Amino acid sequence: MKKAIGIDIGGTKTAIAIINQDGTIAKRYDYPTETNDSEKLFELIVNGINRLLVETKTTMTNYCGIGLGVPGKVDEVSGIAIYQNNILWHNFPIVERLSTVYPQTKIKIDNDVKVAAYAEYRLLQPEANDMFTYLTISTGIACTNIINEMILRGSGFSGEVGFLQIKTPRGTRPLESIASGPAIADYGQLLYDNKDVTTADVFRLWEQGDDQATTIINESMDAIAKTLYAIICLLDPKYIVLGGSVALKNPQYIHAVKQRLAQYLHPEQEHILHNIMLSKLDGHNGLIGAGLLVIP
């Protein structure tokens, strides 16, 4: 079975693992992300790769290559991490730098959400002409669309649906300020006048029928349903996979979102209700997708 080294760089944690062709993880190490020094983050990655090679008694010739999922804006063609909000890789030539350490090795990078979407796409194995959408609802909200193995990129900033302006009882606001995990917690802290309220608290209270939590979650559900409807009207995807902590930890919430979405759909669009699904990769899709970037 073909395998690669996948690296998922997050704002707090960096995961480095051996990824098999079937999307399974053979061996994995997690490290706190070095956010204050670009060179130390690079050294962390090299040391992590070398640790994998030593402890598995392998060399880079045993792998298809190295794939990296990087937050923020990247130039996947030139292999440059252009801008990241939480780490100091600004115009950092990560592929070139890794190539000096691991010559004659296939190395690719992409945005972390796009890499996660690619893992879902590869493992779902849709038909070539099937439009595929991945939407993550977590600390942030973004989507990626893929057709025929090609990620739709626009001018490089496609899929940033977190900026969508949604009308709510509180006024028109960006989607991310309504339905992301932090947004739900912030609204909860406001309504309960308690700075310790968490996203999980709001969902728990919603399930118990609490009126204030219902206000918060209803606003969030309506915003997500409208966003999905906009995606459906524009791209008519065959499949929509939902990921991110808000979606994965609250399947009953996603069920309710689908019920709201059904109210908007034209009869010719209703087929999508059967093909909206939660990710089955347990939050590991970014790491898996990074490895799959370099596995044919």
KACOR-V968607 format. One record per residue. N is the residue number from 0. PHI is phi as a letter, one per 20 degrees, with the letter a starting at -180 (none if undefined). Layout:
# KACOR-V968607
{{N,PHI} {N,PHI}}
This chain:
# KACOR-V968607
{{0,none} {1,f} {2,b} {3,b} {4,e} {5,d} {6,c} {7,d} {8,e} {9,d} {10,f} {11,d} {12,c} {13,d} {14,d} {15,c} {16,b} {17,e} {18,d} {19,e} {20,g} {21,e} {22,n} {23,e} {24,d} {25,e} {26,b} {27,b} {28,c} {29,d} {30,c} {31,f} {32,f} {33,e} {34,d} {35,d} {36,b} {37,f} {38,f} {39,f} {40,f} {41,f} {42,f} {43,g} {44,f} {45,f} {46,f} {47,f} {48,f} {49,f} {50,f} {51,f} {52,f} {53,f} {54,f} {55,d} {56,l} {57,c} {58,c} {59,f} {60,f} {61,e} {62,c} {63,f} {64,q} {65,c} {66,d} {67,c} {68,d} {69,c} {70,f} {71,n} {72,e} {73,c} {74,d} {75,f} {76,f} {77,e} {78,m} {79,d} {80,e} {81,f} {82,b} {83,c} {84,f} {85,d} {86,c} {87,e} {88,e} {89,d} {90,l} {91,e} {92,e} {93,f} {94,f} {95,f} {96,f} {97,f} {98,f} {99,f} {100,e} {101,c} {102,f} {103,m} {104,d} {105,f} {106,c} {107,c} {108,c} {109,a} {110,g} {111,f} {112,f} {113,f} {114,f} {115,f} {116,f} {117,f} {118,f} {119,f} {120,f} {121,f} {122,e} {123,f} {124,l} {125,f} {126,f} {127,g} {128,e} {129,f} {130,f} {131,c} {132,c} {133,d} {134,c} {135,d} {136,c} {137,b} {138,f} {139,c} {140,c} {141,b} {142,c} {143,c} {144,d} {145,c} {146,b} {147,l} {148,m} {149,d} {150,e} {151,f} {152,d} {153,m} {154,e} {155,o} {156,c} {157,f} {158,n} {159,e} {160,f} {161,f} {162,e} {163,g} {164,e} {165,d} {166,f} {167,c} {168,g} {169,e} {170,o} {171,e} {172,b} {173,f} {174,g} {175,f} {176,e} {177,d} {178,d} {179,f} {180,g} {181,f} {182,f} {183,f} {184,f} {185,f} {186,f} {187,f} {188,f} {189,f} {190,f} {191,e} {192,l} {193,b} {194,f} {195,e} {196,f} {197,d} {198,g} {199,f} {200,f} {201,f} {202,f} {203,f} {204,f} {205,f} {206,f} {207,e} {208,n} {209,f} {210,f} {211,f} {212,f} {213,f} {214,g} {215,f} {216,f} {217,f} {218,f} {219,f} {220,f} {221,f} {222,f} {223,f} {224,f} {225,f} {226,f} {227,g} {228,f} {229,f} {230,f} {231,f} {232,f} {233,e} {234,d} {235,l} {236,f} {237,f} {238,c} {239,c} {240,d} {241,d} {242,c} {243,n} {244,f} {245,f} {246,f} {247,f} {248,e} {249,c} {250,g} {251,f} {252,f} {253,f} {254,g} {255,f} {256,f} {257,f} {258,f} {259,f} {260,g} {261,g} {262,f} {263,e} {264,f} {265,f} {266,g} {267,f} {268,d} {269,f} {270,g} {271,f} {272,g} {273,e} {274,c} {275,e} {276,c} {277,e} {278,g} {279,d} {280,e} {281,l} {282,m} {283,e} {284,f} {285,f} {286,f} {287,f} {288,f} {289,f} {290,f} {291,f} {292,g} {293,d} {294,d} {295,f}}
